[in-house]
Amino acid sequence: MTIKKGRFKFFKQDHVGLGLALGALAPILGFLIYYFFKYRLFSFRDFLNLLLEQHNLITAITSISLLANAVIFTLYINAGKDQTAKGIFVTTVLYGIAALLVKLIL
């Protein structure tokens, strides 16, 4: 099976906006992966209720979610796509601050 050239050209761009988009989506993907591997026996609604009841899960989920950003950040840094990596870094910091605030408030 061959992949046509240019199919993934979008991901080869070097723009802060691409980094912001990828950095916003990767933690959501990390969150969903965590749910499917660890809590797939629960309905998603029950999982969210459990998350609201057990605040210590926020730390675990945040770590896994931001690990997804660390992976794509590393890939873009190694590829020399510094502007995209900058966008990923900004969203990682914003997610981290938001998670810290949620943890402090709850």
C-alpha positions as CSV (number, residue, x, y, z in Angstrom):
1,M,0.0,0.0,0.0
2,T,1.4,3.3,-1.0
3,I,0.5,6.7,0.4
4,K,0.2,9.4,-2.2
5,K,2.7,12.2,-1.8
6,G,1.2,15.4,-0.4
7,R,-1.6,13.6,1.5
8,F,-0.1,14.7,4.9
9,K,1.3,18.0,3.5
10,F,-0.8,19.9,6.0
11,F,1.2,18.5,8.9
12,K,4.5,19.5,7.3
13,Q,3.7,23.2,7.5
14,D,5.5,25.4,10.0
15,H,2.9,27.8,11.4
16,V,2.0,28.8,15.0
17,G,-1.6,28.3,14.1
18,L,-1.1,24.7,13.2
19,G,0.7,24.2,16.5
20,L,-2.1,25.8,18.4
21,A,-4.6,23.5,16.7
22,L,-2.6,20.4,17.2
23,G,-1.8,21.4,20.8
24,A,-5.5,21.9,21.5
25,L,-6.5,18.5,20.0
26,A,-3.8,16.3,21.3
27,P,-4.8,16.5,25.0
28,I,-8.3,15.7,24.0
29,L,-7.1,12.6,22.2
30,G,-4.9,11.7,25.2
31,F,-8.0,12.1,27.5
32,L,-10.1,9.8,25.2
33,I,-7.3,7.2,25.1
34,Y,-7.0,7.3,28.9
35,Y,-10.8,6.7,29.1
36,F,-10.8,3.8,26.6
37,F,-7.9,2.0,28.2
38,K,-8.6,2.6,31.8
39,Y,-12.4,3.2,32.2
40,R,-14.0,1.6,29.1
41,L,-16.4,-0.4,31.3
42,F,-18.0,2.9,32.5
43,S,-20.2,5.0,30.2
44,F,-18.6,8.2,29.3
45,R,-21.1,10.1,31.4
46,D,-20.3,7.9,34.4
47,F,-16.7,8.5,33.8
48,L,-17.2,12.3,33.8
49,N,-19.2,12.0,37.1
50,L,-16.4,9.9,38.6
51,L,-13.9,12.5,37.6
52,L,-16.0,15.2,39.3
53,E,-16.2,13.1,42.5
54,Q,-12.6,11.9,42.7
55,H,-10.4,15.0,42.2
56,N,-7.2,13.0,42.3
57,L,-8.0,11.6,38.9
58,I,-7.6,15.1,37.4
59,T,-3.8,14.9,38.0
60,A,-3.6,11.5,36.2
61,I,-5.7,12.5,33.3
62,T,-3.9,15.9,32.9
63,S,-0.6,14.1,32.9
64,I,-1.6,11.7,30.2
65,S,-3.3,14.4,28.2
66,L,-0.3,16.7,28.2
67,L,2.0,13.7,27.5
68,A,0.3,13.6,24.1
69,N,1.4,17.2,23.6
70,A,4.9,16.4,24.6
71,V,5.0,13.7,22.0
72,I,3.9,15.9,19.1
73,F,6.1,18.8,20.4
74,T,9.1,16.5,20.3
75,L,8.2,15.4,16.8
76,Y,7.9,18.9,15.5
77,I,11.1,20.1,17.3
78,N,13.1,17.2,15.8
79,A,11.6,18.0,12.3
80,G,12.8,21.6,12.7
81,K,9.3,23.0,12.6
82,D,9.9,25.6,15.3
83,Q,6.9,27.8,14.7
84,T,4.5,24.8,15.0
85,A,6.3,23.6,18.1
86,K,5.9,27.1,19.6
87,G,2.1,26.8,19.1
88,I,2.1,23.4,20.7
89,F,4.2,24.7,23.6
90,V,1.8,27.6,24.2
91,T,-1.3,25.3,24.3
92,T,0.6,22.9,26.6
93,V,1.2,25.8,29.1
94,L,-2.4,27.0,28.8
95,Y,-3.7,23.5,29.4
96,G,-1.4,23.1,32.4
97,I,-2.5,26.4,33.9
98,A,-6.2,25.5,33.4
99,A,-5.6,22.0,35.0
100,L,-3.9,23.6,37.9
101,L,-6.8,26.1,38.4
102,V,-9.4,23.3,38.2
103,K,-7.5,21.3,40.7
104,L,-7.3,24.3,43.1
105,I,-10.9,25.2,42.7
106,L,-12.3,21.7,43.1
